[in-house]
Amino acid sequence: QKLDLEFISDGKGDKTKTFGPEDIFNYIYAIFHSPIYRQRYAEFLKIDFPRVPLTANTALFWELVIKGDKLVKYHLMKETGTEISTYPIPGSDIVEQVKYHENHQQIWINAEQYFDQVPTQIWNFYIGGYQVCQKWLKDRKGRQLNFDDISHYQNIISIISETIKIMEHIDQIIDKYGGFPLE
């Protein structure tokens, strides 16, 4: 009732008169990826389940639904974004020791090979207490990466890049409508 839209029990709404469970999920997903939300409610999030701020503003709701939907597609790897990193040096492809060289924006996997053009912001991106780029490689220590592994890792890097951009857009949208608490 708060949005003045009719709830349908399956799928997505038509964005004018109806909304559905997928829209709600995408809205919540966007809210939980707002850096402002995470910072504002950081102490509360440490001790309890996250609370979902609701809005009566349909324009805000739909803009966040769109951003949440995009994030979901990236995180399920249904979309991967533009490849930004390269893996330029042939070699053994064995993950021996994972090191990040900030000055060169390179993630080294052994003495000869590295992923190039990985910004520090992507290398330092955490999900659930894990540094994503580092953990993925460390979980493969001692193994040889095949073509699919290398491509998958480059997709992870691209997805993190897109995620960071969308998170910034989510905060811009929330700010545009007056910030937290949502109206």
VENCOR-V358828 format. One record per run of one state. SS is the DSSP state (H for helix, E for strand, L for the rest). FROM is the first residue (numbers start at 1). TO is the last residue. If there is no record, write none. Layout:
BEGIN
SS | FROM | TO
SS | FROM | TO
END
This chain:
BEGIN
L | 1 | 5
E | 6 | 7
L | 8 | 17
E | 18 | 19
L | 20 | 20
H | 21 | 32
L | 33 | 34
H | 35 | 40
L | 41 | 41
H | 42 | 47
L | 48 | 57
H | 58 | 75
L | 76 | 85
E | 86 | 86
L | 87 | 93
E | 94 | 94
L | 95 | 98
E | 99 | 101
L | 102 | 105
E | 106 | 108
L | 109 | 113
E | 114 | 116
L | 117 | 119
H | 120 | 123
L | 124 | 125
E | 126 | 127
L | 128 | 129
E | 130 | 131
H | 132 | 138
L | 139 | 143
E | 144 | 144
L | 145 | 146
H | 147 | 176
L | 177 | 183
END
